[in-house]
Amino acid sequence: MTSAIEAIYRSESRRVLATLIRLLGDFDLAEEALHEAFFVAVERWQQDGVPDNPRAWLVSTGRFKAIDRLRRQARFAPLLQAQADTLEAADWSVEDVEDDRLRLIFTCCHPALAADAQAALTLREICDLTTEEIARAFLATPATIAQRIVRAKGKIREAKIPYQVPSLAELPERLDSVLRVIYLVFNEGYSASMGADLTREELTREAIRLGRLLLELLPEPEVMGLLALMLLHESRRAARTSASGELVLLDEQDRSRWDVCLMAEGCALVEQALTQCGFGPYCLQAAIAAVHAEAPNAGETDWPQIIGLYDVLLRAMPSPVIELNRAVAVAMREGPLAGLQLVEGILARGELLDYHLAHSARGEFCRQLGRVEEARTAYEKALSLTRQIPEKHFLEHRLAELNLPKQ
């Protein structure tokens, strides 16, 4: 039974929390109610069994626990009695539960909040990432992320930001930050910032679900582009690790393990998005992923087309990470020296110095060029920066290869 409740917590807790936040109007109260509801579930379900609709049961239990808490506190703060009465009188339906996380993501991405706070709050409250995991994603300290989250919650409370999906007229201006946050959620699932697993399927699945919901709500090119990008990346997830969980690079992956249904859906969305006005960075990134998907093997990848797409993407969204990705594509077309020169140019500007993939790419190019000591230094730097076990194993393997005697 304990394992069943743990599974329900993993699958349902964020949905329950989102609904409780809407019903209670307070993040902290909702979080307390969520934990109390699961505490009760551990006791009751052991005796009575898991209910037919555990999510509705948890929401109902959490709601009443919150009302009880407010009534106890009303002895010291009488205004809380009115809040408790209002909550008890209010009604809710199971049908409302499914969309509550989308409602919450728009609340977390409200323009009244700072951009960095929007993403941190969404990742914490909707995806249950720890402050350490979010800090890794943002290249920040856990204390900084914790402060952002606390400030964001305070701002929502003080400004009385509503827990609702904006009207169609308001959606376009709110869209950029929502797309950015959904993609951050996906990226944390596709390449976990830390831990024993390379991927976290529950996060990629959740980001794709949110992307689908958003596309139903607002069928704009960039929404199509983001969903296509996530689907195309997700189509390769199974091939990204070996049977033992080790990292497998793109050019070494068994393409028969790629999900052809997700690839077909993603490619179709890219084609649809690129025929419309207003496509942007997500569509361009999805187009790059589609070129990879359409190549029957690594050797037949259309690298000139990918480089051209990266050039357009850099003009639309200048970024050292995009430059790094372009450098890898250039190396595949022109050789490792060309890629190395580009990566060293980025690092010389003082950018990506704490980004392990930049040093890993530099190590890879140096290894291919036979520059063993430089490769070792770069791999060791990358190893010191990553906190993900499969990436550590990959880098350790590369370092071990450098020490092998030449055949």
Number of C-alpha atoms within 10 A of each C-alpha: 12 10 8 12 18 14 12 15 17 13 14 15 22 20 23 29 27 28 27 26 24 19 17 21 18 16 19 13 19 25 21 15 29 26 16 18 22 21 11 14 21 18 10 13 17 12 10 9 11 17 13 8 9 17 21 18 17 25 27 19 19 27 25 17 21 25 23 16 16 22 20 14 14 16 11 9 11 12 13 18 18 13 16 21 13 13 18 14 8 9 8 12 8 13 9 9 18 13 16 22 26 22 18 24 26 22 23 29 27 23 13 14 20 14 15 16 22 25 26 27 29 25 25 18 22 21 21 16 18 16 22 17 23 25 19 19 17 15 11 14 14 17 12 11 24 20 13 20 23 13 16 23 18 14 15 20 14 9 9 10 16 16 24 16 18 15 8 9 7 10 15 12 10 14 19 13 20 26 21 17 24 26 22 22 26 26 20 25 23 23 18 24 22 19 14 13 19 23 24 17 18 14 23 26 18 18 25 22 15 20 26 18 14 20 18 12 13 16 13 18 23 26 27 28 30 30 29 33 28 26 27 29 23 24 22 23 19 16 21 23 19 12 8 7 14 17 21 16 11 13 12 11 19 16 20 10 13 20 18 15 12 18 23 18 15 29 24 14 23 30 17 14 27 18 10 11 9 11 18 19 18 25 27 25 21 28 27 23 22 23 16 21 23 14 13 11 14 16 10 10 18 16 22 14 14 22 19 13 17 24 16 15 22 18 10 12 13 12 12 17 16 16 18 24 18 24 23 24 22 21 19 17 16 13 15 23 16 17 26 23 14 20 25 16 13 19 18 11 10 10 16 17 16 16 16 21 21 25 25 23 23 28 28 23 25 23 22 13 14 12 14 16 13 16 25 23 17 25 29 20 21 25 22 12 16 19 18 18 19 23 25 21 15 17 24 15 11 19 21 11 13 17 10 8 6 6 3
